[in-house]
Structure formats: C-alpha cells, structure tokens
Amino acid sequence: MGLNYRNRMRLGPLPIWRNVSRSGRGKTVSWTVKLFGISWNSRTKKKTVDLPGNYSYTTD
C-alpha cells in the first residue's frame, strides 16, 4: 500500500480549496469549489450535495 500524504488548504475568504495528495505514484492536485452545500471537484468532475445529518448525494 505505501505511505500517502493529503493536504487541504482554503484559499482566503473564497469558497475554494486546493487539495494535494502524494503517494508512491506521484503528486495529484485538484480544486474543490463549495457554495451553499453544493461542491464540485476538478479532478473527479463530481458534484456533491450536502443533506441534513451525515448524508450527502453525489452525481457522476
């Protein structure tokens, strides 16, 4: 499996996060934009909607 490293950094007051992952295969950088409980990730191109409680809904 190997050692993995993850870091998530918010970019100031904007609702944008920079996600960095490092593993044996190299470095991956993606961006997440989150507004009003709806988020979109640049690497996976998936949209996620936060629902009440610990639930969420993800589209492909």
C-alpha positions as CSV (number, residue, x, y, z in Angstrom):
1,M,0.0,0.0,0.0
2,G,2.6,2.6,0.9
3,L,2.6,5.9,2.6
4,N,0.1,8.6,1.5
5,Y,0.0,12.3,2.3
6,R,-3.0,14.6,2.0
7,N,-3.3,18.3,2.5
8,R,-6.4,20.6,2.0
9,M,-5.9,24.4,2.1
10,R,-8.6,27.0,1.8
11,L,-7.8,30.0,-0.4
12,G,-8.6,33.0,1.7
13,P,-12.2,34.0,2.1
14,L,-13.2,32.4,-1.2
15,P,-15.2,29.1,-1.2
16,I,-12.3,27.3,-3.0
17,W,-10.0,24.6,-1.6
18,R,-6.7,23.3,-3.0
19,N,-6.3,19.6,-2.5
20,V,-2.9,18.0,-2.7
21,S,-2.3,14.2,-2.5
22,R,1.1,12.5,-2.6
23,S,1.7,8.7,-2.8
24,G,4.1,6.3,-4.5
25,R,2.5,7.2,-7.8
26,G,3.3,10.9,-7.6
27,K,1.6,14.1,-6.7
28,T,-2.0,14.9,-7.5
29,V,-3.5,18.4,-7.2
30,S,-7.2,19.2,-7.6
31,W,-9.6,22.1,-6.7
32,T,-12.9,22.0,-4.9
33,V,-15.5,24.8,-5.1
34,K,-18.2,24.8,-2.4
35,L,-21.3,27.1,-2.4
36,F,-24.4,26.7,-0.3
37,G,-23.9,23.0,0.4
38,I,-23.1,22.0,-3.2
39,S,-19.4,21.2,-4.0
40,W,-17.6,20.3,-7.3
41,N,-14.2,18.7,-7.6
42,S,-11.9,19.5,-10.6
43,R,-10.2,16.0,-10.7
44,T,-13.3,13.8,-10.4
45,K,-15.8,16.2,-12.1
46,K,-18.3,15.1,-9.5
47,K,-21.0,17.3,-7.8
48,T,-21.9,16.6,-4.2
49,V,-24.9,18.0,-2.3
50,D,-24.9,18.1,1.5
51,L,-28.1,16.7,3.0
52,P,-29.2,17.0,6.6
53,G,-27.3,14.9,9.1
54,N,-24.3,12.9,7.9
55,Y,-25.8,12.3,4.5
56,S,-24.8,13.5,1.1
57,Y,-25.7,12.9,-2.6
58,T,-23.1,12.5,-5.3
59,T,-23.6,12.7,-9.1
60,D,-21.3,11.1,-11.7
